[in-house]
Amino acid sequence: MICLEKRHQKRVSGSSCKQSNVESAFSAMKRKFGDSVRSKTDTAMVNEVLCKILCHNLVVLIHEMHELGIDPTF
């Protein structure tokens, strides 16, 4: 019984780390870009949220490039 509990605890702790990362990303996006969506139609709402996610990813990428001293070459 104890062995089963240890395996279950390992599985829960692994998924809680992923959940924590997702919640941190959502929190950062809400702080930067606001927690509301201004669009009226469903399609426009989805597009607006996807644009916010894209902008968040670009901000994180640019921050890490500066942090690590990586010069982009195009």
N, CA, C and O atoms as a MOPAC input file, in Angstrom:
PM7 MOZYME 1SCF
protein

 N      0.82400 1    -1.18700 1     0.00000 1
 C      0.00000 1     0.00000 1     0.00000 1
 C      0.87100 1     1.25500 1     0.00000 1
 O      0.56000 1     2.21800 1    -0.70100 1
 N      1.93400 1     1.25900 1     0.75800 1
 C      2.81600 1     2.42000 1     0.82700 1
 C      3.50000 1     2.63700 1    -0.52000 1
 O      3.67700 1     3.77500 1    -0.95600 1
 N      3.88100 1     1.54700 1    -1.17400 1
 C      4.53000 1     1.64500 1    -2.48300 1
 C      3.58000 1     2.30700 1    -3.48900 1
 O      4.01000 1     3.14200 1    -4.28600 1
 N      2.30800 1     1.94400 1    -3.45900 1
 C      1.31600 1     2.52900 1    -4.35200 1
 C      1.17000 1     4.02500 1    -4.08500 1
 O      1.05600 1     4.81300 1    -5.02400 1
 N      1.17300 1     4.42000 1    -2.82000 1
 C      1.05500 1     5.83700 1    -2.47400 1
 C      2.26500 1     6.62500 1    -2.96200 1
 O      2.10900 1     7.75800 1    -3.41800 1
 N      3.45300 1     6.06200 1    -2.88100 1
 C      4.65500 1     6.74900 1    -3.34900 1
 C      4.60700 1     6.95400 1    -4.85300 1
 O      4.98200 1     8.02000 1    -5.34200 1
 N      4.14700 1     5.94300 1    -5.60300 1
 C      4.04000 1     6.08900 1    -7.04900 1
 C      3.01800 1     7.15100 1    -7.41100 1
 O      3.23700 1     7.94200 1    -8.32800 1
 N      1.89600 1     7.17200 1    -6.69100 1
 C      0.85600 1     8.16300 1    -6.95200 1
 C      1.37100 1     9.56300 1    -6.62000 1
 O      1.08500 1    10.51000 1    -7.35200 1
 N      2.11600 1     9.70600 1    -5.54000 1
 C      2.65200 1    11.00600 1    -5.14300 1
 C      3.62700 1    11.51900 1    -6.20500 1
 O      3.63700 1    12.71200 1    -6.50900 1
 N      4.44500 1    10.62900 1    -6.77000 1
 C      5.39400 1    11.01100 1    -7.80100 1
 C      4.66500 1    11.52100 1    -9.04200 1
 O      5.08600 1    12.50500 1    -9.65100 1
 N      3.58900 1    10.86400 1    -9.41300 1
 C      2.81700 1    11.25100 1   -10.58600 1
 C      2.13200 1    12.60000 1   -10.35400 1
 O      2.09700 1    13.43700 1   -11.25600 1
 N      1.59600 1    12.81300 1    -9.17500 1
 C      0.91700 1    14.06700 1    -8.86300 1
 C      1.91500 1    15.21100 1    -8.82400 1
 O      1.62300 1    16.29100 1    -9.33700 1
 N      3.08300 1    15.00700 1    -8.23100 1
 C      4.06300 1    16.09100 1    -8.13500 1
 C      4.59000 1    16.47400 1    -9.51500 1
 O      4.89800 1    17.64300 1    -9.74900 1
 N      4.70000 1    15.51900 1   -10.42900 1
 C      5.15400 1    15.82000 1   -11.78200 1
 C      4.14800 1    16.65600 1   -12.54400 1
 O      4.52800 1    17.57700 1   -13.26700 1
 N      2.86900 1    16.34900 1   -12.39200 1
 C      1.85300 1    17.12100 1   -13.10200 1
 C      1.61700 1    18.47000 1   -12.43900 1
 O      1.21200 1    19.41700 1   -13.11200 1
 N      1.85800 1    18.58000 1   -11.14800 1
 C      1.64500 1    19.86200 1   -10.48900 1
 C      2.70900 1    20.86400 1   -10.90300 1
 O      2.45400 1    22.06800 1   -10.89200 1
 N      3.89600 1    20.39400 1   -11.26800 1
 C      4.95200 1    21.28300 1   -11.76800 1
 C      4.53100 1    21.88200 1   -13.10900 1
 O      4.71200 1    23.07700 1   -13.34000 1
 N      3.96700 1    21.04900 1   -13.99600 1
 C      3.48600 1    21.53600 1   -15.28000 1
 C      2.34800 1    22.52800 1   -15.08100 1
 O      2.29000 1    23.56000 1   -15.74900 1
 N      1.44900 1    22.21100 1   -14.16100 1
 C      0.32100 1    23.09300 1   -13.88300 1
 C      0.81600 1    24.42600 1   -13.34100 1
 O      0.27900 1    25.47300 1   -13.70200 1
 N      1.81000 1    24.40700 1   -12.49800 1
 C      2.37500 1    25.63000 1   -11.94500 1
 C      2.98700 1    26.49000 1   -13.04000 1
 O      2.82400 1    27.71000 1   -13.03400 1
 N      3.69300 1    25.86300 1   -13.98500 1
 C      4.28700 1    26.60200 1   -15.09700 1
 C      3.21700 1    27.25100 1   -15.97400 1
 O      3.37200 1    28.39300 1   -16.40700 1
 N      2.14600 1    26.53000 1   -16.22900 1
 C      1.05800 1    27.06300 1   -17.05500 1
 C      0.38500 1    28.23300 1   -16.34200 1
 O      0.11300 1    29.26300 1   -16.95900 1
 N      0.11800 1    28.08200 1   -15.05200 1
 C     -0.51500 1    29.15600 1   -14.29400 1
 C      0.39000 1    30.38700 1   -14.22200 1
 O     -0.10500 1    31.51400 1   -14.25400 1
 N      1.68800 1    30.19400 1   -14.12600 1
 C      2.62600 1    31.32400 1   -14.11200 1
 C      2.61400 1    32.04900 1   -15.45100 1
 O      2.64900 1    33.27900 1   -15.49100 1
 N      2.56500 1    31.30000 1   -16.54200 1
 C      2.52600 1    31.91700 1   -17.87100 1
 C      1.23000 1    32.69600 1   -18.06100 1
 O      1.25600 1    33.81500 1   -18.57400 1
 N      0.09900 1    32.12700 1   -17.65700 1
 C     -1.17100 1    32.83600 1   -17.77300 1
 C     -1.16700 1    34.10500 1   -16.93000 1
 O     -1.67100 1    35.14300 1   -17.36000 1
 N     -0.60500 1    34.02200 1   -15.74500 1
 C     -0.53900 1    35.18900 1   -14.86900 1
 C      0.31200 1    36.29400 1   -15.48800 1
 O     -0.05700 1    37.46700 1   -15.43700 1
 N      1.43700 1    35.92500 1   -16.06700 1
 C      2.31600 1    36.91000 1   -16.70500 1
 C      1.62100 1    37.56100 1   -17.90000 1
 O      1.72400 1    38.77300 1   -18.09200 1
 N      0.91800 1    36.76700 1   -18.69700 1
 C      0.20400 1    37.32500 1   -19.84500 1
 C     -0.89200 1    38.28700 1   -19.40300 1
 O     -1.08100 1    39.34200 1   -20.00900 1
 N     -1.61100 1    37.92400 1   -18.35000 1
 C     -2.67300 1    38.79900 1   -17.85300 1
 C     -2.11300 1    40.10500 1   -17.31800 1
 O     -2.71600 1    41.16200 1   -17.50300 1
 N     -0.96100 1    40.04000 1   -16.65400 1
 C     -0.35800 1    41.27000 1   -16.13000 1
 C      0.11400 1    42.18400 1   -17.24400 1
 O     -0.02400 1    43.40300 1   -17.14700 1
 N      0.67200 1    41.60900 1   -18.30300 1
 C      1.21400 1    42.41800 1   -19.40300 1
 C      0.13700 1    42.96400 1   -20.32200 1
 O      0.17500 1    44.13400 1   -20.70300 1
 N     -0.82600 1    42.11900 1   -20.68100 1
 C     -1.76400 1    42.46500 1   -21.74100 1
 C     -3.20400 1    42.61500 1   -21.26300 1
 O     -4.10300 1    42.82300 1   -22.07800 1
 N     -3.43200 1    42.51500 1   -19.97000 1
 C     -4.79000 1    42.64500 1   -19.44500 1
 C     -5.51000 1    41.31300 1   -19.40700 1
 O     -5.14400 1    40.37000 1   -20.10900 1
 N     -6.53500 1    41.24700 1   -18.58100 1
 C     -7.24100 1    39.97800 1   -18.40700 1
 C     -8.57000 1    39.94100 1   -19.14000 1
 O     -9.35800 1    39.01700 1   -18.93700 1
 N     -8.83200 1    40.92100 1   -19.98300 1
 C    -10.09300 1    40.92500 1   -20.71500 1
 C     -9.82400 1    40.81800 1   -22.21100 1
 O     -8.73100 1    41.11000 1   -22.69400 1
 N    -10.85500 1    40.39000 1   -22.91900 1
 C    -10.81800 1    40.28800 1   -24.36900 1
 C    -11.86400 1    41.25900 1   -24.89900 1
 O    -13.01500 1    41.23100 1   -24.46300 1
 N    -11.47700 1    42.10900 1   -25.82600 1
 C    -12.37300 1    43.16100 1   -26.31800 1
 C    -13.20400 1    42.75100 1   -27.52500 1
 O    -14.17500 1    43.42700 1   -27.86400 1
 N    -12.84600 1    41.68200 1   -28.16000 1
 C    -13.53000 1    41.26000 1   -29.38300 1
 C    -14.94400 1    40.78200 1   -29.07400 1
 O    -15.24600 1    40.35500 1   -27.95900 1
 N    -15.80800 1    40.86500 1   -30.09800 1
 C    -17.21800 1    40.48700 1   -29.92800 1
 C    -17.51500 1    39.06900 1   -30.40900 1
 O    -18.21700 1    38.32300 1   -29.72600 1
 N    -16.99800 1    38.69200 1   -31.56300 1
 C    -17.32200 1    37.37500 1   -32.11000 1
 C    -16.36400 1    36.32100 1   -31.56300 1
 O    -15.26100 1    36.63400 1   -31.11600 1
 N    -16.80400 1    35.08400 1   -31.60900 1
 C    -15.99400 1    33.97700 1   -31.08200 1
 C    -14.66500 1    33.84800 1   -31.82200 1
 O    -13.62000 1    33.65200 1   -31.20300 1
 N    -14.71200 1    33.96000 1   -33.13900 1
 C    -13.48900 1    33.84000 1   -33.93500 1
 C    -12.51000 1    34.95100 1   -33.59100 1
 O    -11.31100 1    34.71100 1   -33.45000 1
 N    -13.02600 1    36.17100 1   -33.45700 1
 C    -12.15800 1    37.30000 1   -33.11700 1
 C    -11.58200 1    37.14700 1   -31.71700 1
 O    -10.44300 1    37.54500 1   -31.47500 1
 N    -12.35300 1    36.57500 1   -30.78500 1
 C    -11.85800 1    36.34700 1   -29.42400 1
 C    -10.69700 1    35.36500 1   -29.43000 1
 O     -9.67900 1    35.58100 1   -28.77300 1
 N    -10.86400 1    34.28500 1   -30.17900 1
 C     -9.80000 1    33.28300 1   -30.27000 1
 C     -8.55300 1    33.90600 1   -30.87500 1
 O     -7.44500 1    33.69300 1   -30.38000 1
 N     -8.73000 1    34.68000 1   -31.95200 1
 C     -7.58600 1    35.32700 1   -32.59600 1
 C     -6.89300 1    36.30500 1   -31.65600 1
 O     -5.66500 1    36.38200 1   -31.63900 1
 N     -7.66600 1    37.05000 1   -30.87500 1
 C     -7.07600 1    38.00500 1   -29.93400 1
 C     -6.25500 1    37.28700 1   -28.86200 1
 O     -5.15700 1    37.72600 1   -28.52100 1
 N     -6.78200 1    36.20100 1   -28.34100 1
 C     -6.05800 1    35.44300 1   -27.31700 1
 C     -4.79300 1    34.82400 1   -27.91300 1
 O     -3.74200 1    34.82500 1   -27.27300 1
 N     -4.89100 1    34.30300 1   -29.12400 1
 C     -3.70300 1    33.74100 1   -29.77500 1
 C     -2.64600 1    34.81500 1   -30.02500 1
 O     -1.45000 1    34.54900 1   -29.90100 1
 N     -3.07700 1    36.01700 1   -30.37500 1
 C     -2.11700 1    37.12500 1   -30.55600 1
 C     -1.44800 1    37.49200 1   -29.24100 1
 O     -0.25600 1    37.80100 1   -29.21700 1
 N     -2.20500 1    37.46300 1   -28.14400 1
 C     -1.60900 1    37.74500 1   -26.83500 1
 C     -0.56800 1    36.68600 1   -26.47800 1
 O      0.48700 1    37.00600 1   -25.93000 1
 N     -0.86800 1    35.43100 1   -26.78800 1
 C      0.08100 1    34.35200 1   -26.51200 1
 C      1.33500 1    34.52000 1   -27.36400 1
 O      2.44900 1    34.34500 1   -26.87100 1
 N      1.15700 1    34.85900 1   -28.64500 1
 C      2.28500 1    35.09000 1   -29.53700 1
 C      3.16000 1    36.23400 1   -29.02600 1
 O      4.38600 1    36.11900 1   -29.00000 1
 N      2.52900 1    37.33800 1   -28.62200 1
 C      3.28800 1    38.48100 1   -28.09900 1
 C      4.03400 1    38.11300 1   -26.82700 1
 O      5.17200 1    38.53800 1   -26.63400 1
 N      3.40800 1    37.32800 1   -25.95700 1
 C      4.07600 1    36.89700 1   -24.73300 1
 C      5.31200 1    36.06500 1   -25.06400 1
 O      6.37200 1    36.24900 1   -24.46500 1
 N      5.16800 1    35.14200 1   -26.02700 1
 C      6.30200 1    34.30400 1   -26.41800 1
 C      7.43000 1    35.13900 1   -27.01100 1
 O      8.60200 1    34.86400 1   -26.75100 1
 N      7.09300 1    36.15500 1   -27.80600 1
 C      8.11500 1    37.03200 1   -28.36600 1
 C      8.82700 1    37.82700 1   -27.27500 1
 O     10.04500 1    37.99600 1   -27.32300 1
 N      8.07200 1    38.31300 1   -26.29800 1
 C      8.67800 1    39.05100 1   -25.18600 1
 C      9.65300 1    38.16100 1   -24.42300 1
 O     10.75600 1    38.59000 1   -24.08600 1
 N      9.24900 1    36.92900 1   -24.15100 1
 C     10.11300 1    35.98800 1   -23.42600 1
 C     11.35900 1    35.67300 1   -24.25300 1
 O     12.46500 1    35.62400 1   -23.71500 1
 N     11.18500 1    35.46100 1   -25.55000 1
 C     12.31600 1    35.16000 1   -26.43500 1
 C     13.30700 1    36.31900 1   -26.47000 1
 O     14.51200 1    36.10300 1   -26.33600 1
 N     12.82400 1    37.52900 1   -26.64500 1
 C     13.70300 1    38.70100 1   -26.69500 1
 C     14.41300 1    38.90100 1   -25.36500 1
 O     15.59700 1    39.23800 1   -25.33100 1
 N     13.69400 1    38.69400 1   -24.27700 1
 C     14.31800 1    38.83000 1   -22.95300 1
 C     15.46100 1    37.84000 1   -22.78300 1
 O     16.53600 1    38.20500 1   -22.30800 1
 N     15.23300 1    36.59500 1   -23.16800 1
 C     16.26900 1    35.57400 1   -23.03600 1
 C     17.44600 1    35.83900 1   -23.97700 1
 O     18.58900 1    35.54400 1   -23.62900 1
 N     17.18100 1    36.38600 1   -25.15400 1
 C     18.27600 1    36.72200 1   -26.06400 1
 C     19.18000 1    37.77800 1   -25.44300 1
 O     20.40400 1    37.67500 1   -25.52700 1
 N     18.58600 1    38.79000 1   -24.82200 1
 C     19.38200 1    39.82700 1   -24.16200 1
 C     20.08500 1    39.27900 1   -22.92100 1
 O     21.23400 1    39.62000 1   -22.64100 1
 N     19.38200 1    38.43200 1   -22.19300 1
 C     19.94000 1    37.86000 1   -20.97400 1
 C     21.16600 1    36.98100 1   -21.27400 1
 O     22.14700 1    37.00400 1   -20.52900 1
 N     21.10400 1    36.21700 1   -22.35500 1
 C     22.19700 1    35.30000 1   -22.70600 1
 C     23.21600 1    35.92900 1   -23.65900 1
 O     24.23000 1    35.30700 1   -23.97600 1
 N     22.95700 1    37.14900 1   -24.11400 1
 C     23.89600 1    37.81800 1   -25.00500 1
 C     23.91200 1    37.25700 1   -26.41000 1
 O     24.95300 1    37.27100 1   -27.06700 1
 N     22.79500 1    36.76900 1   -26.87800 1
 C     22.69500 1    36.18900 1   -28.22500 1
 C     22.33300 1    37.30200 1   -29.20400 1
 O     21.31500 1    37.97600 1   -29.04200 1
 N     23.18200 1    37.49000 1   -30.23100 1
 C     22.89100 1    38.47300 1   -31.25600 1
 C     22.18800 1    37.78700 1   -32.43500 1
 O     22.73500 1    36.85900 1   -33.03000 1
 N     20.98200 1    38.24400 1   -32.76800 1
 C     20.27600 1    37.60000 1   -33.89000 1
 C     20.89500 1    38.02200 1   -35.21800 1
 O     21.27700 1    39.17800 1   -35.40200 1
 N     20.98500 1    37.08100 1   -36.12400 1
 C     21.45900 1    37.38300 1   -37.46900 1
 C     20.35000 1    36.99000 1   -38.45100 1
 O     19.85200 1    35.86400 1   -38.43900 1
 N     19.98500 1    37.93900 1   -39.28800 1
 C     18.91100 1    37.68600 1   -40.24200 1
 C     19.44900 1    37.67600 1   -41.64400 1
 O     18.69200 1    37.47700 1   -42.59400 1

